[in-house]
Amino acid sequence: MNKYYFVNIGAEVIWHPANSDDQKVMQVCTSVPHPVENDTPVSLIFTDKRGNIQVKASQLAPKLTDFNQGYWCAIQDAISSGVSDTTIQEMLHSAGFTYWECYWHVQNSDFQSEKLWGIIRGMFCQNPDYIDWNGADYPIKTVVIFENTPDEEEVTVSVERLGRQLLDDMGNWSTREAEFVDGRIYFYLDEETFNMPDIDIVEYLEKQ
């Protein structure tokens, strides 16, 4: 499952037109190869079947059910009431929410989002280790790419902001130590990608 798991032929989705605060309920009208990326073109029809348009996946969000939205509100209220993280995890498990379903619920209603993200990532994502560079900690994770193939490799990833700190103004390593640190890192990811579950990070890396 990836961020756009909901983009399937026949599915109802929420379309956010560019440069507009409006949103419309649409229906995916053609098959879309997975995994879907931000710029993947998706053909939509209006729910009254009159006319169709093509948009980028980044303009779409899932149509959340009333039941799941209500359950999500209950989770947010429980956090506000001081319910323990363990109980919140049990509530998320009981609802059957996946990481990406949680993601879209947070996007739809970001109340208590900081607290929720900590719990969600603790449930679904690898806890990072850290590299100290010039007095600041930068997160790293180790994952296995191309598992069970001749190209299988264990690699370390970090965040783009570490990669930038290792370079001087000319785009060269600032020191030999910076070169050494950079040599440990297979790929620098943006913050959102780095914080995804391992399976999604692996999928991303294998396409690079």
Secondary structure, DSSP 8 states (H G I E B T S, - for coil): --TTTT--TT-EEEE--TT-S--EEEEE-S---SS--TT-EEEEEETT---EEEEEGGGEEE---HHHHHHHHHHHHHHHTT--HHHHHHHHHHHT--HHHHHHHHHH--TTHHHHHHHHHHHHS---EEEEETTEEEEEEEEEESTTSTT-EEEEEEEHHHHHHTB-TTSSBSSHHHHHHHHH-SEEE-HHHHTS-HHHHHHHHHT-
